[in-house]
Amino acid sequence: MALTTVSRSNVRQSPVNLDFHPPRKANAKPRRRPRRRIPLLLFFLAVAVTVFLQVRQPSTHTEAHTLTSHRESGIQEESPPPAPPVPEIRRELVEGTIRPGDTITALLGEYFTPQELLHLNRKSREIYPLSKICAGQPYKLCLVDGSFDRFEYDIDKDEQLIIRKEEDDIDLSRIPIAYVVETDLIRGTITSSLFEAVAESGETPELTMSLADIFAWDIDFIRDIRVGDSFQALVEKRFRDGSPAGYGRILAAEFTNQGTTYRAFLYQDGNNRPSYYDGEGNSVRKAFLRAPLAFSRISSGFTMRRYHPVTKTWKAHPAIDYAAPKGTPIKTVGDGTIIKKGYTKYNGNYIKIRHNNSYETLYLHMSGFAKGISQGKRVLQGQTIGYVGSTGLATGPHLCFRMYNNGSPVNPNKVRAKAAPPVSKERMAEFKTSIARFLAWLEGRQIHQVQSGHADGETVARQ
């Protein structure tokens, strides 16, 4: 059999071979179909159009819906800018003490115009004249963001002046100082002096002076004190802003001097000013104090023949000399009117007081006079009228104290003045009830609380 060989060149040239498709072999790979990409492209196009329309249209959805749709679409929303911080109010408190020569202009001139200061001074006359501010008194100046807000000035231990600057005016007020008050029982025994006994009990000289004032009509704390004498007192202790702020009233006190016990209870009889009475309702207050100085020493007594240290001669000395440091306060021994005030070569600075139709007292060699003291002025018992000095004919600082009865000199230590009126009969029962709880403290009997009735703060009793 003859084989026919067909060359590739002949096949390509044959017209029959152009439409010829030979059959596929079984092991040949299938031909790939084109991918269906059109539906996927349409889906992404629809999502893009939807997002574009939502961005262009004003949002009427809540913030939660907007955030949700943004998350679903894959778009991250920028967080809103943080709110500006609230400016912090800067408060400043300036505390100080009035210095000699300070005026309200010097203290507040930086915060008030001259016209405002003039208005402030005029307005203060009916409340508390600003010309009366005293050296040594504390004050507080409150500032807000560097501007004036409030000025507080302590008039005394009980009241303070408040100045506020409002939008259209200046407000002034005089208010009680707010204290927390604790009532405490203080005890002591004299070993050398009342000052040391009070200090050993943990208290201050302020309490010493107050105790001496209560018993000044019966006890001469210069001549009468002995070792072994004792005292106890029911005292109000004041606290201000959590810190000790001195003493309030002494509600009851007891002093044993040379075996004799004296008691005093504070009580207000009707509309009279509060005063001290003994357990029977008799006033401990007498017409005259035993001495014009609370604590000192007698350098020269009452005598009709004394050798004068300056003139070097023997002469009468119808007076009592109290040696004391310069500046020691001098108190008038009784209510009265100043009939003379001045200076002489021998007496130095002096004051003469008429107490009633028969008694007069004379105070010599003062270093100066107390503020507000003038001739013709009415003074109260125990009021400071001047200060110990050595003016006139004197060898050192002391007070020369003289007393006259109907124009004749008398020994002050021998004058037994009449006591003030006792508790009225209609209030005697109330008085007895009032002092019963104080007696329980002094006698060591247990009680639970003392109602002091103090108006300037909360009262707490201590056992």
Summary of the structure (lengths in Angstrom):
residues: 463
radius of gyration: 48.7
end to end distance: 148.3
largest distance: 192.9
contacts: 1209
relative contact order: 0.09
helix: 21%
strand: 34%
